[in-house]
Amino acid sequence: MLSKRLEAIASLITTDSIIDVGCDHGYLDIYLTKKGIKCLATDISNNALNAALTNFKKYNLDIPTICTDGLNNIDIKDTDTIVIAGMGTDTIIKILNKNITNDLVILTHNHLEKLRRYVVSIGYYIDQEVFVIDNNKPYLVIKFKYGKCSYSAYDYIIGPTIKDNKYFNYLLNKYAKILNGIPSKYKNRIDYYNSLIKEIEMRKESVK
Ligand SMILES: C[S@@+](CC[C@H](N)C(=O)[O-])C[C@H]1O[C@@H](n2cnc3c(N)ncnc32)[C@H](O)[C@@H]1O
C-alpha cells in the first residue's frame, strides 16, 4: 500500500508521464506505472536505483532508470511532470536550475517559503497544495505550473491555494509554540508571529 505522502504526490499528477527525480525505493513509480502513467525513475545513488530495480522486478514492471544528478542528461519532454520529493529546498533549487516549463510536483523537507519564492521567481505559479499527516509527520506537497501569478508575503509563508483546516490548525499550533518561546524583549518577533497567526485565523475563518 502506498503511503499517504506518496498518495498525495500521485494525486497531483495529471500528465501521462513523469520523471521521478530521487526515486529511491521506486514505490511511486510502481504505483503510477500500474495506473498507466509512464515513469522514468532517476536517482543520484546507484544503491537507491538498485533497490528500485529489485522492487520493479518484484512487480514484473519494466520501468526505465537513470543514475544522474537531478535533471542532468535527461531527455525531458514538455509533457513530463517532474516529481522531486524527499529532499531539502537547497538541493531542489539546484535541480531546478534548468530551462524548464514542465509541471512540477514538489515535496521539500524544509524551507517552504524559500522554495515557493524560488519556483515563482523562475516563472511558475502555485496550482495546488495538499497537506497530509503520515506516520505523525506533516507534509505539504505543492504542484507548480508554468505561468504568472502574484502573491502576498503571507502567501509565500502559508501557501496561497490551501484551504484545509487540518493544515491551518497544524500551523497555528506550530506558531503558537514558537511565540511562547520568544522572550518578551523581542517585540518585533512577537508582533511578526502574532500577525501571522491572525492571518492564518482569517484564512481558517473563510473556509467555514
Ligand atoms: C529521502 S529519499 C526520497 C525518495 C522518494 N522521492 C520519496 O519521496 O519517498 C531522497 C532520494 O533523493 C536522492 N537524491 C538526493 N539528491 C539527489 C540529486 N541531486 N539528484 C537525484 N537524486 C538525489 C537520494 O539518493 C535519495 O534516494
Ligand as a Chemical Component Dictionary entry (heavy atoms), coordinates in Angstrom:
data_LIG
# 
_chem_comp.id                   LIG 
_chem_comp.type                 NON-POLYMER 
_chem_comp.pdbx_formal_charge   0 
_chem_comp.three_letter_code    LIG 
# 
loop_
_chem_comp_atom.comp_id 
_chem_comp_atom.atom_id 
_chem_comp_atom.alt_atom_id 
_chem_comp_atom.type_symbol 
_chem_comp_atom.charge 
_chem_comp_atom.model_Cartn_x 
_chem_comp_atom.model_Cartn_y 
_chem_comp_atom.model_Cartn_z 
_chem_comp_atom.pdbx_ordinal 
LIG C1  C1  C 0  14.535 10.605 1.178  1  
LIG S1  S1  S 1  14.697 9.909  -0.428 2  
LIG C2  C2  C 0  13.081 10.259 -1.102 3  
LIG C3  C3  C 0  12.612 9.166  -2.004 4  
LIG C4  C4  C 0  11.276 9.422  -2.692 5  
LIG N1  N1  N 0  11.371 10.510 -3.652 6  
LIG C5  C5  C 0  10.207 9.713  -1.661 7  
LIG O1  O1  O 0  9.807  10.887 -1.529 8  
LIG O2  O2  O -1 9.776  8.786  -0.969 9  
LIG C6  C6  C 0  15.717 11.069 -1.304 10 
LIG C7  C7  C 0  16.356 10.446 -2.540 11 
LIG O3  O3  O 0  16.870 11.524 -3.341 12 
LIG C8  C8  C 0  18.111 11.137 -3.865 13 
LIG N2  N2  N 0  18.850 12.371 -4.221 14 
LIG C9  C9  C 0  19.429 13.270 -3.391 15 
LIG N3  N3  N 0  19.995 14.272 -4.105 16 
LIG C10 C10 C 0  19.747 13.992 -5.410 17 
LIG C11 C11 C 0  20.081 14.642 -6.636 18 
LIG N4  N4  N 0  20.789 15.771 -6.661 19 
LIG N5  N5  N 0  19.676 14.065 -7.794 20 
LIG C12 C12 C 0  18.972 12.904 -7.797 21 
LIG N6  N6  N 0  18.648 12.248 -6.672 22 
LIG C13 C13 C 0  19.027 12.781 -5.494 23 
LIG C14 C14 C 0  18.742 10.306 -2.755 24 
LIG O4  O4  O 0  19.760 9.454  -3.256 25 
LIG C15 C15 C 0  17.509 9.540  -2.221 26 
LIG O5  O5  O 0  17.355 8.305  -2.865 27 
# 
loop_
_chem_comp_bond.comp_id 
_chem_comp_bond.atom_id_1 
_chem_comp_bond.atom_id_2 
_chem_comp_bond.value_order 
_chem_comp_bond.pdbx_ordinal 
LIG C1  S1  SING 1  
LIG S1  C2  SING 2  
LIG S1  C6  SING 3  
LIG C2  C3  SING 4  
LIG C3  C4  SING 5  
LIG C4  N1  SING 6  
LIG C4  C5  SING 7  
LIG C5  O1  DOUB 8  
LIG C5  O2  SING 9  
LIG C6  C7  SING 10 
LIG C7  O3  SING 11 
LIG C7  C15 SING 12 
LIG O3  C8  SING 13 
LIG C8  N2  SING 14 
LIG C8  C14 SING 15 
LIG N2  C9  SING 16 
LIG N2  C13 SING 17 
LIG C9  N3  DOUB 18 
LIG N3  C10 SING 19 
LIG C10 C11 SING 20 
LIG C10 C13 DOUB 21 
LIG C11 N4  SING 22 
LIG C11 N5  DOUB 23 
LIG N5  C12 SING 24 
LIG C12 N6  DOUB 25 
LIG N6  C13 SING 26 
LIG C14 O4  SING 27 
LIG C14 C15 SING 28 
LIG C15 O5  SING 29 
# 
